[in-house]
Amino acid sequence: MTTPDAFDGFEKQHIDGKDVWRAGTGPAVIVIHEMPGLHPGVVAFARRLVDAGFTAYLPSLFGTPGREYSRGAYMNRTVLSVCVSREFTMFALNRTSPVVTWLRALAARAHAECGGLGVGAVGMCFTGGFALAMAVDERVLAPVLSQPALPAPIGRRHKAAIDISAADLATVKDRTRQDGLCALGLRFTQDPAVPDARFATLRRELGDAFIAVEIDSSPGNPYGIPKDAHSVLTVHLVDEPGHPTRDALDRVLAFYRDRLHA
């Protein structure tokens, strides 16, 4: 079911073949939605950015914009369509998905429109690693990787891999040393889509420039977080002060404030 008022207050634009919704004032943050599409939970997160003094840009990369989140047939159809799309790299190692080139161009446009020190980006699930690859562009100052699930963790090498080419990773690492670039990563500890090995790789490659926020979802955890919890900022967010997912949300907002506001 599509929520008819999901984008109330947002302006819809068509940019180089893709629909993008925009709202807010202040520095730009590109919100790259998770599977199966730009659902109301992602829009709700964008509204938190707007309330915090940012301009949120929400591109639609796959799925039906505004449709409620679900894991059923709609999810399966969307995954299948993405698997055969040339814009995305789902299984390959050491590859940056081609759609990241378009996202970098969107970040450049957003910076020109909004000004400020630079642009933030957040990728979620399937798109989690896209935010890091966007940081090849020096205008991207604050990449957030929320439950980065690519490449699909189907073996030891894939579990440890991150969704970026070797050349792009080298550029990002140079920026961490020369520009003070930092990346923030979020995940639930028992999430099979985001294995321990993936965050270990990010720590090894980026060092202190990678800030990991790992939320305990092990059996018997104090907050009753289920072991299948996955979407830190949307579906599995418990918006109550003191809850670790709310703390993670607040950490993301603080990260953007520190990095993007003069």
Rosetta blueprint (number, residue, H / E / L):
1 M L
2 T E
3 T L
4 P L
5 D L
6 A L
7 F L
8 D L
9 G L
10 F L
11 E E
12 K E
13 Q E
14 H E
15 I E
16 D L
17 G L
18 K E
19 D E
20 V E
21 W E
22 R E
23 A E
24 G E
25 T L
26 G L
27 P L
28 A E
29 V E
30 I E
31 V E
32 I E
33 H L
34 E L
35 M L
36 P L
37 G L
38 L L
39 H L
40 P H
41 G H
42 V H
43 V H
44 A H
45 F H
46 A H
47 R H
48 R H
49 L H
50 V H
51 D H
52 A L
53 G L
54 F L
55 T E
56 A E
57 Y E
58 L E
59 P E
60 S L
61 L L
62 F L
63 G L
64 T L
65 P L
66 G L
67 R E
68 E L
69 Y L
70 S L
71 R L
72 G L
73 A H
74 Y H
75 M H
76 N H
77 R H
78 T H
79 V H
80 L H
81 S H
82 V H
83 C H
84 V L
85 S L
86 R L
87 E L
88 F L
89 T L
90 M L
91 F L
92 A L
93 L L
94 N L
95 R L
96 T L
97 S L
98 P L
99 V H
100 V H
101 T H
102 W H
103 L H
104 R H
105 A H
106 L H
107 A H
108 A H
109 R H
110 A H
111 H H
112 A H
113 E H
114 C H
115 G L
116 G L
117 L L
118 G L
119 V E
120 G E
121 A E
122 V E
123 G E
124 M E
125 C H
126 F H
127 T H
128 G L
129 G L
130 F H
131 A H
132 L H
133 A H
134 M H
135 A L
136 V L
137 D L
138 E L
139 R L
140 V E
141 L E
142 A E
143 P E
144 V E
145 L E
146 S E
147 Q L
148 P L
149 A L
150 L L
151 P L
152 A L
153 P L
154 I L
155 G L
156 R H
157 R H
158 H H
159 K H
160 A H
161 A L
162 I L
163 D L
164 I L
165 S L
166 A H
167 A H
168 D H
169 L H
170 A H
171 T H
172 V H
173 K H
174 D H
175 R H
176 T H
177 R H
178 Q H
179 D L
180 G L
181 L L
182 C L
183 A E
184 L E
185 G E
186 L E
187 R E
188 F E
189 T L
190 Q L
191 D L
192 P L
193 A L
194 V L
195 P L
196 D H
197 A H
198 R H
199 F H
200 A H
201 T H
202 L H
203 R H
204 R H
205 E H
206 L H
207 G H
208 D H
209 A H
210 F E
211 I E
212 A E
213 V E
214 E E
215 I E
216 D L
217 S L
218 S L
219 P L
220 G L
221 N L
222 P L
223 Y L
224 G L
225 I L
226 P L
227 K L
228 D L
229 A L
230 H L
231 S L
232 V L
233 L L
234 T L
235 V L
236 H L
237 L L
238 V L
239 D L
240 E L
241 P L
242 G L
243 H L
244 P H
245 T H
246 R H
247 D H
248 A H
249 L H
250 D H
251 R H
252 V H
253 L H
254 A H
255 F H
256 Y H
257 R H
258 D H
259 R H
260 L H
261 H L
262 A L
